Amino acid sequence: VQLQASGGGLVLAGDSLRLSCVASGRTFSTAVIGWFRQAPGKEREFVGNIRLSGGSTYYADSVKGRFAISRDNARNAVSLQMNSLKPGDTGVYYCAAPPGGVYFSNPDRYRLPREYDYWGQGTLVTVSS
């Protein structure tokens, strides 16, 4: 599976931004797309994920109510809509997919980077105050 993230940029606090992740290759084996971010000097952290069959979404507490993940199955794409952005949201945003095979429906799964095998190249989001 190959993933291509795009849509990052420089925005002001309170603004909105929409990121896109397009998947190609063996997409039929992809059950989950996750979004992570990494700020300078910090570890990569979970933002949210979407279960492609059914569309259930799960979010980190820090973005709940401000961010929304949606899917476009026809384009093999997943979007991350980010509203009410804060300077603390600054970082490189990555989309990722776990390996094919067994799928775990537990909402607590797929929140750690080590659960994912395939990563996009990342797109930089900078929120200025």
C-alpha positions in Angstrom: 0.0 0.0 0.0 1.3 3.4 -0.9 0.0 6.5 0.8 0.2 10.1 -0.3 -0.7 12.9 2.2 -1.2 16.5 1.1 -2.9 19.7 2.1 -0.6 21.1 4.8 0.3 24.8 5.1 0.6 27.8 7.2 -2.5 29.1 8.9 -3.6 31.3 11.8 -5.0 30.1 15.1 -8.7 29.5 14.7 -8.4 28.7 11.0 -9.4 25.5 9.3 -7.4 23.1 7.0 -8.2 19.9 5.2 -5.6 17.2 4.7 -6.0 14.4 2.2 -4.5 10.9 2.1 -4.8 9.0 -1.2 -4.0 5.2 -1.1 -2.8 3.1 -4.0 -1.6 -0.4 -4.5 -3.1 -3.2 -2.5 -5.8 -1.1 -1.1 -8.3 -3.9 -0.8 -6.3 -5.2 2.2 -6.6 -1.9 4.0 -9.2 -1.8 6.8 -8.0 1.3 8.7 -6.4 4.6 7.9 -4.9 6.4 10.8 -3.6 10.0 11.2 -0.7 10.9 13.3 1.3 14.0 13.9 4.8 14.8 15.1 5.9 18.1 16.5 9.6 19.1 16.5 11.4 17.3 19.3 8.4 15.2 20.2 7.3 11.7 19.5 4.7 10.8 16.9 1.2 11.0 18.4 -2.2 9.6 17.5 -4.7 12.0 16.0 -7.5 9.7 14.8 -8.4 6.8 12.6 -11.3 5.6 10.5 -12.5 2.1 9.9 -13.0 1.9 6.2 -15.8 -0.7 6.4 -18.6 1.1 8.3 -16.9 4.4 8.6 -16.4 4.5 12.4 -14.0 7.1 13.5 -11.9 7.5 16.7 -10.0 10.6 17.9 -7.4 11.6 20.4 -8.9 13.7 23.2 -6.8 16.7 22.2 -8.6 17.0 18.8 -12.0 15.6 19.6 -14.8 18.0 18.5 -12.4 20.0 16.3 -11.1 17.4 13.8 -13.1 15.0 11.6 -12.0 12.1 9.4 -14.0 11.1 6.4 -13.6 8.7 3.5 -14.1 8.8 -0.2 -14.1 5.1 -1.3 -14.4 6.0 -5.0 -11.1 7.9 -4.8 -9.4 5.6 -2.3 -9.0 8.7 -0.2 -9.4 9.7 3.4 -9.6 13.4 4.6 -8.8 15.0 7.9 -10.8 18.2 8.4 -9.2 20.3 11.0 -11.1 23.2 12.5 -10.4 25.7 15.3 -6.7 25.1 14.9 -4.3 25.9 17.7 -0.6 26.5 17.7 -0.3 23.2 19.6 -1.6 21.5 16.5 1.6 22.4 14.6 3.5 19.4 13.3 4.1 17.0 10.4 0.9 15.0 9.8 1.1 11.5 8.5 -1.5 9.1 7.3 -0.8 5.4 7.8 -2.3 1.9 7.2 -1.8 -1.2 9.3 -0.7 -4.5 7.7 -3.3 -6.7 6.0 -4.6 -9.8 7.7 -6.4 -9.9 11.0 -8.6 -6.8 11.7 -9.3 -5.8 15.3 -12.6 -3.9 15.8 -11.8 -2.8 19.3 -11.9 1.0 19.3 -8.7 1.1 21.5 -6.7 -0.5 18.7 -4.8 1.3 16.0 -3.7 4.2 18.2 0.0 3.4 18.3 2.5 4.0 15.5 3.8 0.4 15.9 0.5 -0.9 14.8 1.0 0.5 11.3 3.2 -0.7 8.5 2.6 1.7 5.7 3.2 5.5 6.0 2.7 8.5 3.8 5.5 11.0 3.5 3.9 13.6 5.8 2.6 17.1 5.2 3.6 20.0 7.4 0.9 22.0 9.3 2.0 25.2 10.9 -0.5 27.1 13.1 0.6 30.6 14.0 -0.8 32.7 16.8 
